[in-house]
Amino acid sequence: MAQNVTPYKNQQATKKEQVATMFNNISKTYDFLNHFLSLGIDIIWRKQAIKELAKDQPKTILDVATGTGDFAFEALKMLKPNKIIGVDISRGMLDIADEKIIKRNKSDVFEVRLGDSEKLLFDDSSFDAVTVAYGVRNFENLEKGIADMLRVLKPGGKAVILEFSKPKAFPIKQLYHFYFNSVTPTVGKIFSKDASAYTYLPESVNAFPDGKRFTDLMDKVGYKNTKCKPLAFGICSIYTGIK
């Protein structure tokens, strides 16, 4: 099980509350730093994750921990579903997403709602697909979160989860460790003015049960045909499972 690391060590608030506060704090610089720190590779990773749904052609998609909506917008472009609903606990991130939705004239096919990713306010078997990009490691209760995602999936529906993982091979492991633990927090502090957010990032990735440990957890809560597809020498992974 994942260690419950939190963004702000000196606060008594729950992890969920701290994560919401953190993303509210960094919402205005989030997109810029995402692309800058990943050298734009995050865009390629998102596309590869969305391709996992190409054969399924889902008409209704729930994007959990949708943030500013980048993953959902890419899914709209590539999959052309009838509807995507994005859920996030950060009002600040959703405000940015709402601005994008209006600017891109996508209100008819994409809407976002404030909500708890671990207690989704949707009926059982509501969606053809559920997606999460870089969000599950922020869950307070990982098992509960992915179980609730399974609940709202229709029978035969697919979950696609994109998340950072820990490379094992030399020298990628060493370079990754240096970049994530030294470069990322420094750059994040300069641009976002929230040093804790980009210190929490490597800590949360390190604590996340990646690879087989995560597919085992997916199996445990009831997903079928679970798979893990490492990207970029294991820096990132795509996890899939069927209801």
C-alpha positions in Angstrom: 0.0 0.0 0.0 1.2 3.5 -0.7 2.7 5.6 2.1 0.4 8.5 2.8 2.9 11.4 2.2 1.4 14.9 2.3 2.4 18.2 0.7 2.6 20.2 3.9 4.3 18.4 6.8 3.5 21.0 9.4 -0.3 21.0 8.8 -2.9 18.9 10.6 -5.2 18.8 7.6 -5.9 15.5 5.9 -4.0 14.6 2.7 -7.1 15.3 0.7 -7.4 18.8 2.1 -3.7 19.5 1.6 -3.7 18.3 -2.0 -6.7 20.6 -2.7 -4.8 23.5 -1.2 -1.6 22.7 -3.0 -3.3 22.6 -6.4 -5.2 25.8 -5.7 -1.9 27.4 -4.9 -0.2 26.3 -8.1 -3.1 26.3 -10.5 -2.0 29.4 -12.4 1.4 28.1 -13.2 0.5 24.4 -13.4 0.3 24.0 -17.2 3.4 25.9 -17.9 5.5 24.0 -15.3 4.1 20.6 -16.5 5.3 21.2 -20.0 8.5 22.9 -19.0 9.7 20.4 -16.5 8.8 17.4 -18.7 10.4 19.1 -21.8 7.0 18.7 -23.4 7.1 14.9 -23.2 4.0 14.8 -21.0 2.0 15.7 -24.1 3.3 12.6 -25.9 2.6 10.4 -22.8 -1.0 11.6 -22.6 -1.5 10.7 -26.3 -0.1 7.3 -25.8 -2.5 6.7 -22.8 -5.5 7.9 -24.8 -4.6 5.5 -27.6 -5.4 2.7 -25.2 -9.0 3.6 -25.8 -8.9 3.9 -29.6 -10.4 0.5 -30.2 -13.0 0.9 -27.6 -14.4 4.2 -28.9 -16.0 5.2 -25.6 -19.0 7.6 -25.9 -19.0 8.7 -22.3 -15.7 9.3 -20.4 -15.1 10.3 -16.8 -11.7 12.0 -16.3 -10.8 11.7 -12.6 -8.5 14.3 -11.1 -9.0 16.3 -14.3 -7.0 19.3 -13.2 -6.9 22.0 -15.9 -8.4 19.5 -18.4 -5.4 18.8 -20.6 -5.9 15.1 -20.7 -9.7 15.4 -21.4 -9.1 17.9 -24.2 -6.7 15.5 -25.9 -9.2 12.7 -25.5 -11.9 14.9 -27.1 -9.6 15.4 -30.1 -8.4 11.8 -30.5 -11.6 9.8 -29.5 -14.4 12.2 -30.3 -16.7 11.0 -27.5 -20.2 12.4 -27.0 -19.4 13.6 -23.5 -16.5 13.9 -21.0 -17.0 14.9 -17.4 -14.0 16.0 -15.4 -13.9 15.8 -11.6 -11.3 17.4 -9.3 -11.0 18.5 -5.7 -9.3 21.8 -6.6 -11.5 24.7 -7.5 -8.5 26.6 -8.7 -7.6 24.0 -11.2 -11.2 23.7 -12.4 -11.4 27.5 -12.9 -8.6 27.2 -15.4 -10.3 24.2 -17.1 -13.6 26.2 -17.3 -11.7 29.1 -19.0 -10.3 26.7 -21.5 -13.7 25.1 -22.2 -15.3 28.4 -22.9 -12.3 29.6 -25.0 -12.3 26.4 -27.1 -16.2 26.3 -27.3 -16.4 22.8 -25.9 -19.2 23.3 -23.3 -21.5 20.9 -25.1 -19.1 18.0 -24.8 -16.9 18.7 -21.8 -17.9 19.8 -18.3 -16.0 19.8 -15.0 -17.3 19.4 -11.5 -15.8 19.9 -8.1 -15.8 16.5 -6.3 -13.9 13.9 -4.4 -12.2 11.4 -6.7 -12.6 8.7 -4.0 -16.4 9.2 -3.6 -17.7 9.9 -7.1 -21.1 11.3 -7.3 -22.3 9.2 -10.2 -24.5 6.1 -10.4 -23.0 2.6 -10.9 -22.2 1.7 -14.5 -22.4 5.3 -15.8 -19.3 5.6 -18.1 -17.8 3.7 -21.0 -14.3 4.7 -19.8 -12.6 6.2 -16.8 -9.3 8.0 -17.1 -6.8 9.5 -14.6 -3.5 11.3 -15.6 -1.0 11.8 -12.8 -3.8 11.8 -10.1 -4.0 8.4 -8.4 -0.8 9.0 -6.3 -2.6 12.0 -4.7 -5.5 9.8 -3.5 -5.8 9.7 0.3 -7.0 6.1 0.0 -5.7 4.6 -3.2 -7.7 1.3 -3.0 -10.9 3.1 -2.3 -10.3 5.5 -5.1 -9.7 3.0 -7.8 -12.6 0.8 -6.5 -15.0 3.7 -6.9 -13.7 4.3 -10.4 -14.5 0.6 -11.1 -18.0 1.1 -9.7 -19.0 3.9 -12.1 -17.6 2.0 -15.2 -20.1 0.1 -17.3 -19.5 -3.6 -17.7 -16.8 -4.1 -20.3 -15.7 -0.5 -19.8 -12.0 0.3 -19.5 -10.0 2.3 -17.0 -6.8 4.0 -18.2 -4.4 5.4 -15.6 -1.3 7.3 -16.5 1.1 7.8 -13.6 4.8 8.4 -12.8 6.8 5.4 -11.9 10.4 4.6 -10.8 12.9 3.6 -13.5 15.2 0.8 -12.4 18.0 0.8 -15.1 21.3 2.6 -14.9 21.8 5.5 -15.7 18.2 6.5 -16.1 17.4 5.7 -12.5 20.2 8.0 -11.3 19.4 10.9 -13.7 15.7 10.6 -12.9 16.5 10.8 -9.2 18.7 13.8 -9.5 16.2 15.7 -11.8 13.1 14.9 -9.7 14.7 15.6 -6.3 17.0 18.6 -7.2 15.9 20.3 -10.4 12.1 20.0 -10.1 11.7 21.4 -6.6 14.1 24.3 -7.4 12.3 25.3 -10.7 8.9 24.7 -9.1 9.7 27.0 -6.2 10.9 29.8 -8.5 7.8 29.8 -10.8 5.0 28.6 -8.5 6.0 30.2 -5.2 5.0 27.0 -3.5 8.1 25.0 -2.6 6.2 22.3 -0.9 4.2 21.4 -4.0 7.3 20.4 -6.0 9.0 18.7 -3.1 5.9 16.7 -2.6 6.0 15.6 -6.3 9.0 13.3 -6.0 8.0 12.2 -2.5 4.5 11.1 -3.8 6.0 9.3 -6.8 8.5 7.5 -4.5 5.7 6.4 -2.2 3.4 5.2 -5.0 3.2 1.4 -5.4 4.1 1.3 -9.1 4.3 -1.6 -11.6 3.1 -5.0 -10.5 2.2 -3.7 -7.1 -0.4 -1.4 -8.6 -1.8 -3.9 -11.1 -2.1 -6.3 -8.1 -4.2 -3.6 -6.3 -6.3 -3.2 -9.4 -6.9 -7.0 -9.4 -7.8 -6.9 -5.8 -10.6 -4.4 -6.2 -12.0 -6.3 -9.2 -10.5 -5.1 -12.4 -9.9 -7.7 -15.1 -7.1 -8.1 -17.7 -4.9 -5.5 -15.9 -1.8 -4.4 -17.7 1.2 -2.1 -17.1 2.9 -0.5 -20.0 6.1 1.4 -19.0 7.1 4.5 -21.0 10.4 6.3 -21.4 12.5 3.6 -19.6 10.0 3.4 -16.8 9.7 7.1 -15.9 6.0 6.8 -16.5 3.5 3.9 -16.9 0.1 3.4 -18.4 -2.2 1.0 -16.4 -5.3 -0.5 -17.9 -8.1 -2.6 -16.6 -11.5 -3.8 -17.6 -14.8 -4.1 -15.7 
